[in-house]
Amino acid sequence: MPAIKMTSHLYRFFPHLKGRTLTAPPGSVAEVLHTLNEVAPGFTDYVLDDRGAVRRHVKLSINNTVVLDRKALTDRVGENDTLFIFQALSGG
């Protein structure tokens, strides 16, 4: 099963995910995020906008490749892949 990993500061919003091994069945990025949302309700609300596209402050990659389809999330996450979820930090 594909693994799901995220930057550590996302655990501030979803502390029950910290220290867990997160996996999902192979499929599109949308399907993998939906599976994660079942474990952590509200997760997709945090990383996706009201149209279901990736929010501006979030970056996704599959292994070492940036997810190209940020609107429909059709990039495929294979059996041995890892979906990385990065939240950008900003401030001044």
C-alpha positions in Angstrom: 0.0 0.0 0.0 1.2 3.5 -0.7 2.5 5.4 2.3 1.4 8.9 3.2 3.9 11.3 4.9 3.5 14.9 5.9 5.5 17.7 7.4 5.6 17.6 11.1 3.8 20.9 11.7 0.6 19.4 10.2 0.4 17.3 13.3 -0.5 20.4 15.2 -3.9 20.3 13.5 -4.2 16.5 13.4 -2.3 15.3 16.6 -3.9 11.8 16.5 -1.9 11.1 13.2 1.5 11.7 14.9 3.6 8.5 15.1 1.2 6.5 13.0 2.0 4.7 9.8 -0.4 6.1 7.3 -1.3 4.1 4.2 -4.1 4.1 1.6 -5.0 1.8 -1.3 -3.3 2.8 -4.6 -5.3 5.2 -6.7 -5.4 8.9 -7.7 -4.2 11.6 -5.3 -7.9 12.5 -4.7 -8.6 8.9 -3.6 -5.6 8.7 -1.3 -6.6 12.0 0.3 -10.2 10.8 0.7 -8.9 7.8 2.5 -6.8 9.9 4.8 -9.8 12.2 5.5 -11.7 9.1 6.7 -8.9 8.6 9.4 -8.6 12.3 10.1 -11.9 14.1 9.4 -11.3 17.6 8.2 -7.9 16.9 6.6 -9.1 17.5 3.1 -10.7 20.7 4.2 -7.3 21.8 5.3 -5.3 20.9 2.2 -8.0 21.4 -0.5 -10.0 24.5 -1.3 -13.8 24.6 -1.7 -13.5 23.4 -5.3 -11.4 20.4 -4.4 -8.1 21.8 -5.7 -4.9 21.9 -3.7 -4.6 25.0 -1.6 -1.9 27.5 -2.5 0.1 26.9 0.7 0.1 23.1 0.2 2.5 21.1 -2.0 2.1 17.4 -2.9 4.6 15.0 -4.4 4.6 11.4 -5.2 8.1 10.1 -4.3 10.3 12.8 -5.8 7.9 14.1 -8.4 5.7 17.1 -7.8 2.0 16.4 -8.3 1.1 18.1 -11.6 -2.7 18.0 -11.5 -3.5 20.4 -8.6 -7.2 20.8 -9.6 -8.6 17.3 -10.3 -5.8 15.4 -8.4 -5.7 12.6 -11.1 -1.9 11.8 -10.6 -1.6 8.1 -9.7 -0.2 6.9 -6.5 1.1 3.4 -7.0 1.4 0.4 -4.7 5.0 1.2 -3.6 4.8 5.0 -3.8 4.8 7.6 -1.0 2.5 10.6 -1.2 4.2 13.6 0.6 2.1 16.5 1.9 4.0 19.7 2.6 2.5 22.8 4.1 4.3 26.0 3.3 5.3 28.2 6.1 5.2 32.0 5.8 5.3 34.9 8.0 7.4 37.9 8.8 
